[in-house]
Amino acid sequence: MEIIDTHAHLYLEEFEEDRTEVINRAMENGIIQCLLPNIDSGSISGMLKICSSFPEVCKPMMGLHPGSVHDDFENELKIIEDWLQRDKYVAIGEIGIDLFRDKSYREQQLEAFKIQIQWAKKSGLPVVIHARESFREIFNILDRLTDDRLKGVFHSFTGNEDQVRIINGYGFYFGINGIITYKNTDLVKTVEKISPERVLLETDSPYLSPVPRRGKRNESSNLVFIAERLAQIYNITTDELSFITTRNATELFNLKK
C-alpha cells in the first residue's frame, strides 16, 4: 500500500520533539509523500526546513490561511507572494474562508481568497481550500473566477450532498480525513455520493486524529486508518482505494510518480 497524506502540518510545535521519528513512521506505514500547507509568514521557515531535510517525502505549499487574515493581510500576502516566486510548490494553500468563530475579518478574508485564486490561475498550481461556515461565500467567488486554469481540493470536507454537487461542477476534489472514522459522523452518507475518483486522503496533522487514535496527537502514519475506513465505505480493498487516491493526488499536485 502506497498512499499520500495531502494535508499535514508537520512543522508545528507539536512535532518538535520527535519530528524525524514521525516522518520515518509514516514512511514505514506506506505513506510515500506528505504535502505541507503553509499558514502565514511565521510558518514558512519551519515548513521549508522540513521539506529540505526530507525532499522526496515532504512537499511544500504556499498560501495565507484565512485564520491569519487580519488588518495587515496585504503585507502578509506580499511576503507569501515573494516566497511563491522564489521556489517550487505543489499548491497554493491553505487558503479559504473561515467564519466559524470570528467574522470580524470577513471582508479581508474574501479579498485575500480572491487574490490567491488569481495567483493559482497565473501559476498553474492547484488551490487547497479551507471552508468553515463559508461555503456560500466561497462558491460565490468560485462562480465568478473558476475557469479551465483553476483546479483544487476542498480540504477537510464535511459538507452536504448539495455542496458535493456544486464542487463536482467545479471539477474539484474532496479531502477526507479522520472525521470519516468517527462513530456519529454524518459524513459517511455524504461520502457515499462522492466518487473515489474525486477523493484525496489527508490527516490534517496534528489535528483530527482518526479512530482508534482519537484524542491523541495526529500524525501522517494514521492515514492508514482513514484509507481502511474509506475502503469499507466504497466496498473495495484498501489497496484499490490507495491506488485510486494516490493517482488522484499525483495528478492534482503534479507529483513525481
Secondary structure, 3 states (H helix, E strand, C coil): CCEEECCECCCCHHHCCCHHHHHHHHHHCCEEEEEECCCCHHHHHHHHHHHHHCCCCEEECCCCCHHHCCCCHHHHHHHHHHHHHHCCCCCEEEEEEECCCCCCCHHHHHHHHHHHHHHHHHHCCCEEEEEECCHHHHHHHHHHHCCCCCCEEEECCCCCHHHHHHHHHHCCEEEECHHHHCCCCCHHHHHCCCCHHHEEECCCECCCCCCCCCCCCCCHHHHHHHHHHHHHHHCCCHHHHHHHHHHHHHHHCCCCC
